[in-house]
Amino acid sequence: MKLKWIALSILFSTFFISQAQAEDMAGLQVNFETGVDALVAADARQAINDAFKGNSAWSYKDVDDTRARLNPVVRDCFTVDCLKKAGQQAQAKAGIRVSFSGEAQIYDWTVETFDLRDGSQLAIRKGACELCGRSEVSRTFRSTMDSVLSASKLKSSGSTSKPPANTPVTTKPDTTPTTTPSTGTPTDTGVRIVKIDISTEPPDAVITFRDAEVGRGRATVEVGPGDHLFTFTAEGHRTVKEMVVVEGDATNTALRVHLPKKEGAPEAVEVSSRGPVDRLEESRVVYGVIGTVFGLGLIGTGMYLGAIDGEPNCDGGTFSDCAEIYDTSTAAFLTTFTGTALLTAGGVLLAWEALAGSSSNEKSVQVAPSVSPDGAGIGIFGRF
C-alpha cells in the first residue's frame, strides 16, 4: 500500500513539473481564406490544439481568447513593437500565427512563431497539400505544426536580443515536409546536407536545378544551407519557380509543385458555308413538287376568279334580273400572285442543282412571276 502511494506521488509530481515547465504560446492569428472548405478549416483548428497537447514544451492560449485581450491596433500588426505589446497584453512569452489558403483540394499554409519578449521570430514553416483528401490535409498540417513547435526555442534572458523599435519582422520562404520530418545528415565538415523530395503535377514536368535537368515529375536533390532555386516547366502549363531556403538546422523535406495550365486559344467552330436551300438536300425535291402543285392550283383558281369578275351572280337572265355581280378582282390578283410565287419557288427547288453555281457565260433559265393590270402569269427568261 505504501509503495502504491509513493508511485502515485511520483506520477503526480512528474505531471505538475512538466506542466510547470511548459511555456505559454498565445494564438495571435489563425486566418483561413474564403476558398478554404469549412470542414478543412475545422480540422486544421483541431490539429493546432492536438499539436500543443502533444508537445510538452508549449501550452496553447486559444486564439479567440488572446485576440479578445489585444488592443485592436495590435491585433493584426506584426512589427516588433506590436509583438512586444501583444506579449504584454496576452501575458505570454511566445505567439503563433497561422495563415491557411487554397481551394478545390489544393491547400497551402504558413505557420510562424514569435518571441513576444523582443519581437523576434522563433521559427517558420510552410506547407502544401495538392489534390489531397480532407484527412491527408489534416495529417500534413499537423506535421507542420509539430515541426514548428519543435523548432521554437525561447532564448535565455541573458541572450535576448533587442532589435530596434518599429522594425518589421521579416519572414523567409520555406518548405514544409508533407510527411513526418527527419533530420538532415551532417557531413565530415560539419555542414548539414538536406534531402528535398520533389514531385510535380503534371507528372511529366521538367525539374531544373542550377541550369541542369534533375528529373521529370519526381526528383530527390541533396543541398546544403542557403537559397536554392528550382524551375518547373511542362508543355501546356505555365513555368513555375520555387525558392527553397535551407537553414543550418533544417530537416529533410518534401516539395510538391502544381503547374497551372495555360489559357488555351478558343476552339475553332466549324461554320457551314452552305445556304438554307443547300441544307435542304434531298428534301428540296419534295418541297419543289409541293410548291409546284399548289402554285398551279392557285394560279388556276386566280384565273377563274379573274374570268368571272363583273359577271352576274345568278344563272341566266339579264343585268336587270341579276342586280348583284361578282367582285373578285382582288381575290383573283392575290390568289394568282401567291400561286405564281409558289410555282416559282417549286420550280427553283426542282432545278436547284442545275441553276446553282451557273455563271453569266453559261446557259441559264430564270422563272419569275409577271403581274400586269390585265392579269398575272409566269415569265420565263433565259440565255440560250
Helices and strands as residue ranges (DSSP letters): H 2-21, E 23-32, H 38-53, E 58-61, H 63-69, H 72-75, H 80-90, E 94-103, E 106-115, E 120-130, H 134-151, G 157-159, E 182-183, E 185-186, E 192-201, E 206-209, E 212-216, E 218-223, E 226-233, E 240-246, E 251-258, H 276-280, H 283-308, H 329-350, H 352-355, E 364-372, E 375-383
